[in-house]
Amino acid sequence: MEPINIRLPEVKIQKIDEIATKNGITRSEVIRHALTIYFQLLENLGGFIDLRSLKISPNEISTSKWGDLVIMKLKNGQAIVLANTSSGGIGPKKEDVVKLDGKLLGQLMARTVLIKVLSSGAQPIALVANLSVEFFPTGSRIFQGIREEAHKLKALEISEGHTEENIETNQTGMGIQVVGRIL
């Protein structure tokens, strides 16, 4: 990767630091994930953003909830749908209450959150998964299941987020977020 320098308002730097600390990742990782999602939104949602100003004014978005989905309706008739799901104590770790193969857990969790987005009429465009387990062996099996399930929908950007490498975990925990679009 090549380093770059950018100038940001202090409030944005504070938000980046807050997200990084909360998720145990670096500023660079937060920015890379944000850019990945932003690029997918630009590619999949078309010209709802004036690229010269890189702004969406608040009066161009109305936000509502439908069950546990967040729906952001844009002035041009398109909408962005956000959904998430999480689990804890289910998986292959020694203290998990419900024992389940990591790959199957990944498939079921991905399917759950993807169905939420699809049921709203939206097309999923990006999926981010964060795991509270080590990458190998547990996390890699969970990510494999997530990828297999998500690839059934084809045009979906998958970001394998954070795994826990600092502390040995005895239970499986994870969260998945999906961004979808309605044209």
GUZAKOL-338382 format. One record per residue (C-alpha): residue number from 0; residue in three letters; x, y, z. Coordinates in nm, 4 decimals, padded with zeros to 6 digits, always signed. Layout:
BEGIN
+-----+--------+----------+----------+----------+
: num : residu :       xx :       yy :       zz :
+-----+--------+----------+----------+----------+
: NUM :    ALA :        X :        Y :        Z :
...
+-----+--------+----------+----------+----------+
This chain:
BEGIN
+-----+--------+----------+----------+----------+
: num : residu :       xx :       yy :       zz :
+-----+--------+----------+----------+----------+
:   0 :    MET : +00.0000 : +00.0000 : +00.0000 :
:   1 :    GLU : +00.1097 : +00.3522 : -00.0693 :
:   2 :    PRO : +00.0842 : +00.6186 : +00.2031 :
:   3 :    ILE : -00.1110 : +00.9398 : +00.1417 :
:   4 :    ASN : -00.1673 : +01.2538 : +00.3482 :
:   5 :    ILE : -00.5044 : +01.4225 : +00.3874 :
:   6 :    ARG : -00.6332 : +01.7177 : +00.5871 :
:   7 :    LEU : -00.9474 : +01.6646 : +00.7906 :
:   8 :    PRO : -01.1463 : +01.8784 : +01.0314 :
:   9 :    GLU : -01.0786 : +01.7936 : +01.3964 :
:  10 :    VAL : -01.4343 : +01.6641 : +01.4437 :
:  11 :    LYS : -01.3803 : +01.4011 : +01.1691 :
:  12 :    ILE : -01.0463 : +01.2957 : +01.3205 :
:  13 :    GLN : -01.2165 : +01.2546 : +01.6587 :
:  14 :    LYS : -01.4863 : +01.0381 : +01.4986 :
:  15 :    ILE : -01.2222 : +00.8252 : +01.3217 :
:  16 :    ASP : -01.0365 : +00.7806 : +01.6523 :
:  17 :    GLU : -01.3607 : +00.6916 : +01.8325 :
:  18 :    ILE : -01.4442 : +00.4221 : +01.5753 :
:  19 :    ALA : -01.0856 : +00.2904 : +01.5744 :
:  20 :    THR : -01.0731 : +00.2643 : +01.9529 :
:  21 :    LYS : -01.4172 : +00.1054 : +01.9775 :
:  22 :    ASN : -01.3264 : -00.1600 : +01.7179 :
:  23 :    GLY : -00.9602 : -00.2108 : +01.8068 :
:  24 :    ILE : -00.8337 : -00.1072 : +01.4649 :
:  25 :    THR : -00.6101 : +00.1697 : +01.3328 :
:  26 :    ARG : -00.7113 : +00.5039 : +01.1841 :
:  27 :    SER : -00.5920 : +00.3748 : +00.8480 :
:  28 :    GLU : -00.8209 : +00.0722 : +00.8708 :
:  29 :    VAL : -01.1203 : +00.2928 : +00.9538 :
:  30 :    ILE : -01.0470 : +00.5178 : +00.6558 :
:  31 :    ARG : -00.9885 : +00.2218 : +00.4202 :
:  32 :    HIS : -01.3216 : +00.0644 : +00.5217 :
:  33 :    ALA : -01.5036 : +00.3961 : +00.4870 :
:  34 :    LEU : -01.3549 : +00.4520 : +00.1409 :
:  35 :    THR : -01.4440 : +00.0992 : +00.0305 :
:  36 :    ILE : -01.8066 : +00.1537 : +00.1274 :
:  37 :    TYR : -01.8108 : +00.5052 : -00.0209 :
:  38 :    PHE : -01.6674 : +00.3867 : -00.3545 :
:  39 :    GLN : -01.9293 : +00.1094 : -00.3673 :
:  40 :    LEU : -02.2029 : +00.3624 : -00.2983 :
:  41 :    LEU : -02.0762 : +00.5883 : -00.5772 :
:  42 :    GLU : -02.0482 : +00.2998 : -00.8192 :
:  43 :    ASN : -02.3845 : +00.1488 : -00.7365 :
:  44 :    LEU : -02.5983 : +00.4518 : -00.6610 :
:  45 :    GLY : -02.4908 : +00.6667 : -00.9509 :
:  46 :    GLY : -02.5027 : +01.0423 : -00.9518 :
:  47 :    PHE : -02.6836 : +01.1233 : -00.6296 :
:  48 :    ILE : -02.3716 : +01.3044 : -00.5052 :
:  49 :    ASP : -02.2217 : +01.6153 : -00.6576 :
:  50 :    LEU : -01.8611 : +01.4965 : -00.6737 :
:  51 :    ARG : -01.7299 : +01.8533 : -00.6751 :
:  52 :    SER : -01.8697 : +01.9233 : -00.3305 :
:  53 :    LEU : -01.8704 : +01.5659 : -00.1907 :
:  54 :    LYS : -02.1772 : +01.6567 : +00.0104 :
:  55 :    ILE : -02.5255 : +01.5313 : +00.0593 :
:  56 :    SER : -02.7174 : +01.8033 : +00.2346 :
:  57 :    PRO : -02.9474 : +01.6969 : +00.5199 :
:  58 :    ASN : -03.2562 : +01.8147 : +00.3309 :
:  59 :    GLU : -03.1749 : +01.5605 : +00.0567 :
:  60 :    ILE : -03.2128 : +01.2643 : +00.2951 :
:  61 :    SER : -03.5048 : +01.1483 : +00.5056 :
:  62 :    THR : -03.4317 : +00.8690 : +00.7504 :
:  63 :    SER : -03.6815 : +00.6151 : +00.8763 :
:  64 :    LYS : -03.6847 : +00.2731 : +01.0385 :
:  65 :    TRP : -03.8625 : -00.0363 : +00.9148 :
:  66 :    GLY : -03.8274 : -00.3025 : +01.1812 :
:  67 :    ASP : -03.4571 : -00.3044 : +01.2580 :
:  68 :    LEU : -03.3597 : -00.1587 : +00.9182 :
:  69 :    VAL : -03.2551 : +00.2005 : +00.8707 :
:  70 :    ILE : -03.3757 : +00.3442 : +00.5405 :
:  71 :    MET : -03.2305 : +00.6685 : +00.4081 :
:  72 :    LYS : -03.4459 : +00.8025 : +00.1254 :
:  73 :    LEU : -03.2711 : +01.0383 : -00.1129 :
:  74 :    LYS : -03.4319 : +01.3309 : -00.2911 :
:  75 :    ASN : -03.3837 : +01.1615 : -00.6295 :
:  76 :    GLY : -03.6063 : +00.8658 : -00.5307 :
:  77 :    GLN : -03.3266 : +00.6242 : -00.4503 :
:  78 :    ALA : -03.2725 : +00.4875 : -00.0996 :
:  79 :    ILE : -02.9898 : +00.3391 : +00.1052 :
:  80 :    VAL : -03.0806 : +00.0577 : +00.3438 :
:  81 :    LEU : -02.8669 : -00.0415 : +00.6430 :
:  82 :    ALA : -02.9074 : -00.3688 : +00.8293 :
:  83 :    ASN : -02.7067 : -00.5578 : +01.0877 :
:  84 :    THR : -02.7079 : -00.8715 : +01.2938 :
:  85 :    SER : -02.4854 : -01.0115 : +01.5657 :
:  86 :    SER : -02.4366 : -01.3241 : +01.7707 :
:  87 :    GLY : -02.2464 : -01.4339 : +02.0776 :
:  88 :    GLY : -02.1958 : -01.7694 : +02.2406 :
:  89 :    ILE : -02.2780 : -01.9580 : +01.9208 :
:  90 :    GLY : -01.9933 : -02.1247 : +01.7316 :
:  91 :    PRO : -01.7029 : -02.3672 : +01.7616 :
:  92 :    LYS : -01.5229 : -02.2178 : +02.0666 :
:  93 :    LYS : -01.4947 : -02.4225 : +02.3863 :
:  94 :    GLU : -01.7304 : -02.2045 : +02.5942 :
:  95 :    ASP : -01.9928 : -02.1412 : +02.3244 :
:  96 :    VAL : -02.3375 : -02.2337 : +02.4560 :
:  97 :    VAL : -02.4555 : -02.3515 : +02.1141 :
:  98 :    LYS : -02.1909 : -02.5502 : +01.9245 :
:  99 :    LEU : -02.1849 : -02.4791 : +01.5519 :
: 100 :    ASP : -01.9195 : -02.5097 : +01.2822 :
: 101 :    GLY : -01.7647 : -02.1709 : +01.1987 :
: 102 :    LYS : -01.8389 : -02.1952 : +00.8262 :
: 103 :    LEU : -02.2065 : -02.2740 : +00.8910 :
: 104 :    LEU : -02.2254 : -01.9889 : +01.1438 :
: 105 :    GLY : -02.0861 : -01.7496 : +00.8825 :
: 106 :    GLN : -02.3371 : -01.8700 : +00.6236 :
: 107 :    LEU : -02.6352 : -01.8388 : +00.8600 :
: 108 :    MET : -02.5373 : -01.4948 : +00.9874 :
: 109 :    ALA : -02.4715 : -01.3612 : +00.6359 :
: 110 :    ARG : -02.8011 : -01.5061 : +00.5142 :
: 111 :    THR : -02.9874 : -01.3460 : +00.8066 :
: 112 :    VAL : -02.8649 : -00.9925 : +00.7394 :
: 113 :    LEU : -02.8862 : -01.0250 : +00.3612 :
: 114 :    ILE : -03.2498 : -01.1413 : +00.3853 :
: 115 :    LYS : -03.3282 : -00.8326 : +00.5953 :
: 116 :    VAL : -03.1979 : -00.6068 : +00.3178 :
: 117 :    LEU : -03.3579 : -00.8078 : +00.0359 :
: 118 :    SER : -03.6955 : -00.8085 : +00.2147 :
: 119 :    SER : -03.6972 : -00.4276 : +00.1967 :
: 120 :    GLY : -03.6676 : -00.4437 : -00.1810 :
: 121 :    ALA : -03.3045 : -00.3309 : -00.1719 :
: 122 :    GLN : -03.0101 : -00.4862 : -00.3554 :
: 123 :    PRO : -02.7209 : -00.5552 : -00.1129 :
: 124 :    ILE : -02.4039 : -00.3778 : -00.2282 :
: 125 :    ALA : -02.1607 : -00.4011 : +00.0648 :
: 126 :    LEU : -02.1133 : -00.6340 : +00.3603 :
: 127 :    VAL : -01.8787 : -00.5754 : +00.6557 :
: 128 :    ALA : -01.8117 : -00.8479 : +00.9117 :
: 129 :    ASN : -01.6295 : -00.8056 : +01.2427 :
: 130 :    LEU : -01.5408 : -01.1062 : +01.4553 :
: 131 :    SER : -01.4537 : -01.1365 : +01.8231 :
: 132 :    VAL : -01.2317 : -01.4395 : +01.7598 :
: 133 :    GLU : -00.8811 : -01.4964 : +01.6268 :
: 134 :    PHE : -00.8431 : -01.5068 : +01.2484 :
: 135 :    PHE : -00.7003 : -01.8596 : +01.2384 :
: 136 :    PRO : -00.8536 : -02.1055 : +01.2698 :
: 137 :    THR : -01.1971 : -01.9823 : +01.3881 :
: 138 :    GLY : -01.2270 : -01.6530 : +01.1984 :
: 139 :    SER : -01.1116 : -01.7911 : +00.8654 :
: 140 :    ARG : -01.3878 : -02.0549 : +00.8740 :
: 141 :    ILE : -01.6518 : -01.7951 : +00.9628 :
: 142 :    PHE : -01.5309 : -01.5608 : +00.6858 :
: 143 :    GLN : -01.5379 : -01.8552 : +00.4417 :
: 144 :    GLY : -01.9059 : -01.9149 : +00.5211 :
: 145 :    ILE : -01.9854 : -01.5436 : +00.4914 :
: 146 :    ARG : -01.8116 : -01.5215 : +00.1525 :
: 147 :    GLU : -01.9865 : -01.8307 : +00.0174 :
: 148 :    GLU : -02.3284 : -01.6993 : +00.1163 :
: 149 :    ALA : -02.2648 : -01.3428 : -00.0024 :
: 150 :    HIS : -02.1195 : -01.4528 : -00.3376 :
: 151 :    LYS : -02.4565 : -01.6038 : -00.4257 :
: 152 :    LEU : -02.5718 : -01.2442 : -00.4793 :
: 153 :    LYS : -02.2790 : -01.1609 : -00.7110 :
: 154 :    ALA : -02.2328 : -00.7790 : -00.7094 :
: 155 :    LEU : -02.1599 : -00.7460 : -00.3395 :
: 156 :    GLU : -01.8428 : -00.5944 : -00.1926 :
: 157 :    ILE : -01.7290 : -00.7946 : +00.1102 :
: 158 :    SER : -01.5039 : -00.6427 : +00.3756 :
: 159 :    GLU : -01.3581 : -00.8889 : +00.6216 :
: 160 :    GLY : -01.3210 : -00.6542 : +00.9136 :
: 161 :    HIS : -01.1581 : -00.6902 : +01.2482 :
: 162 :    THR : -01.0641 : -01.0122 : +01.4267 :
: 163 :    GLU : -00.9379 : -01.0420 : +01.7842 :
: 164 :    GLU : -00.5641 : -01.1055 : +01.7895 :
: 165 :    ASN : -00.4784 : -00.9442 : +02.1240 :
: 166 :    ILE : -00.6726 : -01.1587 : +02.3703 :
: 167 :    GLU : -00.7455 : -01.5311 : +02.3636 :
: 168 :    THR : -01.1193 : -01.5794 : +02.3302 :
: 169 :    ASN : -01.3228 : -01.8691 : +02.4683 :
: 170 :    GLN : -01.6539 : -01.7775 : +02.3046 :
: 171 :    THR : -01.7472 : -01.6759 : +01.9522 :
: 172 :    GLY : -01.8872 : -01.3301 : +01.8882 :
: 173 :    MET : -01.9540 : -01.1493 : +01.5627 :
: 174 :    GLY : -02.1457 : -00.8739 : +01.3912 :
: 175 :    ILE : -02.2330 : -00.8186 : +01.0247 :
: 176 :    GLN : -02.3562 : -00.5004 : +00.8606 :
: 177 :    VAL : -02.4968 : -00.4752 : +00.5070 :
: 178 :    VAL : -02.5625 : -00.1697 : +00.2939 :
: 179 :    GLY : -02.8253 : -00.2009 : +00.0214 :
: 180 :    ARG : -02.9770 : +00.0275 : -00.2387 :
: 181 :    ILE : -03.3255 : +00.0791 : -00.3723 :
: 182 :    LEU : -03.3456 : +00.2461 : -00.7122 :
+-----+--------+----------+----------+----------+
